Amino acid sequence: MAEIQLAPKGLEDVYVEKTELSHVDGTNGILVYCGYHIDEVARCSFEEICHLFLHGELPNKAQLLDMDRALKAERAVPAPVLDFVVHAPTDEHPMALLRTGVSMLSGYLPDVDSLEPSTLRKHAIALVAKTATIAAAICRTRSGGKLVEPDMSLGHAANFLKMSRGEKPEDVVARTLDTALVLHADHGFNASTFTARCVISSLSDMVSAMTAAIGSLKGPLHGGANTAVMAMLQEIGSVANVEPWLEKALGEKHKVMGFGHRVYKTIDPRAKHLKRMSKEWGERAGNVKWFEMSEKLESLMMAKKKLNPNVDFYSASTYYAMGIEPEMFTVIFAIARTIGWAAHIIEQLKDNRIMRPEALYVGPMGKTFIPIEKR
Ligand SMILES: CC(C)(COP(=O)(O)OP(=O)(O)OC[C@H]1O[C@@H](n2cnc3c(N)ncnc32)[C@H](O)[C@@H]1OP(=O)(O)O)[C@@H](O)C(=O)NCCC(=O)NCCS
């Protein structure tokens, strides 16, 4: 028998499907959403991006109003889901809470098992809106506050901030979060998107696919890296300690969180925006220490390892300066990525075949069976 060639570990450079949603050009550091360069769409609101991913084109004013209304109409989350969040163990990981909360929604979404495109688009909008509400409830509960009703006068990002903090955010805070959501909305065949597409390929349902995707995003090699970056910066503690800390970490062969990428061989185009935002927010908060530490780490990582920062590196210091709790950083990533997952789920179903690769069996063969009473 001819020798079987395994796909490269981690499926590096393997093209599994075609997509019209986002293009990651790792050589040139370019990210494209449905044909638009990320630097252009970074000016859009998250609601515009939701329309873009669900309809393939940026909305006109009337279409944007429709998307805004549709999202607002889906903000409410059933009481049992919120009760679960409020009464869950206080030390449960926020992403685990989000995963369970989103999973519980399947009991409340009409036609949850329907895979009909127009129903899927409705599910997508419901899940984008409700994921943010559950996330806000997690945040609010962690800070000991009472849950806050959605504010229909506010857009998606501003409403999330109000529901998580109990007060209307300043415009500049809401605008920064809005841009961060846009930057995190989709990114090719990353682990969580691939997970979502695998799940839906069995003709399961959108809630199941999203739930699995949240579980994948939680890990520190994927979305969990932003929380890990902040823990790392706090451990380093000062600009002066960056170099000795890094020497030790690299000497012990530790991964430095927020650096490296499977696809980008140059700077992550999202990181450029987040770096600017991190600087502005450090200055606004009157504490540029985290930005300066990050910048120093960036230049040392380039000099020592030729590794660039990824999306999670400067988002950490940006969110921290905005007053967001580090344990919530990955949840914010999930709020943004929900639209990308939904769009990929819909795209997968347009020309679906169940994902069913093979594993090369390398275990033993030919063992003699011994009945249990003789083992
Ligand atoms: C993103 C990531 C998972 C990509 O993984 P990957 O494509 O499988 O790359 P590998 O982990 O195999 O790394 C390749 C080499 O670069 C090194 N490397 C990659 N990322 C590194 C990092 N953040 N710090 C130190 N070294 C790193 C590896 O040690 C490895 O070196 P070696 O060949 O000498 O063993 C990886 O870069 C990483 O773990 N980064 C930190 C976590 C992170 O920020 N994740 C968010 C991604 S957006």
The ligand as a MOL file (V3000), in Angstrom:
LIG
                    3D

  0  0  0     0  0            999 V3000
M  V30 BEGIN CTAB
M  V30 COUNTS 48 50 0 0 0
M  V30 BEGIN ATOM
M  V30 1 C -0.5470 32.2900 16.7960 0
M  V30 2 C 0.1630 30.9750 16.9880 0
M  V30 3 C -0.7540 29.9970 17.7290 0
M  V30 4 C 0.4750 30.3990 15.5950 0
M  V30 5 O 0.9460 29.1270 15.7980 0
M  V30 6 P 1.7150 28.2800 14.6760 0
M  V30 7 O 1.4650 28.8170 13.3290 0
M  V30 8 O 1.3670 26.8540 14.9420 0
M  V30 9 O 3.2290 28.5570 14.9920 0
M  V30 10 P 4.1440 27.7530 16.0100 0
M  V30 11 O 3.5540 27.7530 17.3580 0
M  V30 12 O 4.4420 26.4200 15.4080 0
M  V30 13 O 5.4210 28.6630 15.9870 0
M  V30 14 C 6.4440 28.6180 14.9750 0
M  V30 15 C 7.7590 29.0200 15.6230 0
M  V30 16 O 7.6740 30.3680 16.0870 0
M  V30 17 C 7.7840 30.4090 17.5140 0
M  V30 18 N 6.7130 31.2660 18.0140 0
M  V30 19 C 5.4920 31.4580 17.4710 0
M  V30 20 N 4.7760 32.2960 18.2160 0
M  V30 21 C 5.5670 32.6350 19.2400 0
M  V30 22 C 5.3680 33.4810 20.3360 0
M  V30 23 N 4.2350 34.1190 20.4980 0
M  V30 24 N 6.3640 33.6200 21.2160 0
M  V30 25 C 7.5390 32.9680 21.0400 0
M  V30 26 N 7.7720 32.1520 20.0170 0
M  V30 27 C 6.7940 31.9890 19.1290 0
M  V30 28 C 7.5430 28.9840 17.9870 0
M  V30 29 O 8.1530 28.7260 19.2180 0
M  V30 30 C 8.1020 28.1870 16.8540 0
M  V30 31 O 9.4910 28.1860 16.9830 0
M  V30 32 P 10.3530 26.8560 16.6530 0
M  V30 33 O 10.0700 26.5860 15.1990 0
M  V30 34 O 11.7250 27.2620 16.9600 0
M  V30 35 O 9.8010 25.7800 17.5460 0
M  V30 36 C 1.4850 31.1780 17.7480 0
M  V30 37 O 2.2490 32.1700 17.1140 0
M  V30 38 C 1.2400 31.5240 19.2010 0
M  V30 39 O 1.0980 30.6060 20.0360 0
M  V30 40 N 1.1950 32.8580 19.5570 0
M  V30 41 C 0.8930 33.2640 20.9130 0
M  V30 42 C -0.5900 33.1720 21.1810 0
M  V30 43 C -1.3530 34.2480 20.4450 0
M  V30 44 O -1.0050 35.4020 20.4750 0
M  V30 45 N -2.4460 33.8310 19.8160 0
M  V30 46 C -3.3330 34.7340 19.1080 0
M  V30 47 C -3.2900 34.4820 17.6530 0
M  V30 48 S -4.1790 35.7410 16.7560 0
M  V30 END ATOM
M  V30 BEGIN BOND
M  V30 1 1 1 2
M  V30 2 1 2 3
M  V30 3 1 2 4
M  V30 4 1 2 36
M  V30 5 1 4 5
M  V30 6 1 5 6
M  V30 7 2 6 7
M  V30 8 1 6 8
M  V30 9 1 6 9
M  V30 10 1 9 10
M  V30 11 2 10 11
M  V30 12 1 10 12
M  V30 13 1 10 13
M  V30 14 1 13 14
M  V30 15 1 14 15
M  V30 16 1 15 16
M  V30 17 1 15 30
M  V30 18 1 16 17
M  V30 19 1 17 18
M  V30 20 1 17 28
M  V30 21 1 18 19
M  V30 22 1 18 27
M  V30 23 2 19 20
M  V30 24 1 20 21
M  V30 25 1 21 22
M  V30 26 2 21 27
M  V30 27 1 22 23
M  V30 28 2 22 24
M  V30 29 1 24 25
M  V30 30 2 25 26
M  V30 31 1 26 27
M  V30 32 1 28 29
M  V30 33 1 28 30
M  V30 34 1 30 31
M  V30 35 1 31 32
M  V30 36 2 32 33
M  V30 37 1 32 34
M  V30 38 1 32 35
M  V30 39 1 36 37
M  V30 40 1 36 38
M  V30 41 2 38 39
M  V30 42 1 38 40
M  V30 43 1 40 41
M  V30 44 1 41 42
M  V30 45 1 42 43
M  V30 46 2 43 44
M  V30 47 1 43 45
M  V30 48 1 45 46
M  V30 49 1 46 47
M  V30 50 1 47 48
M  V30 END BOND
M  V30 END CTAB
M  END
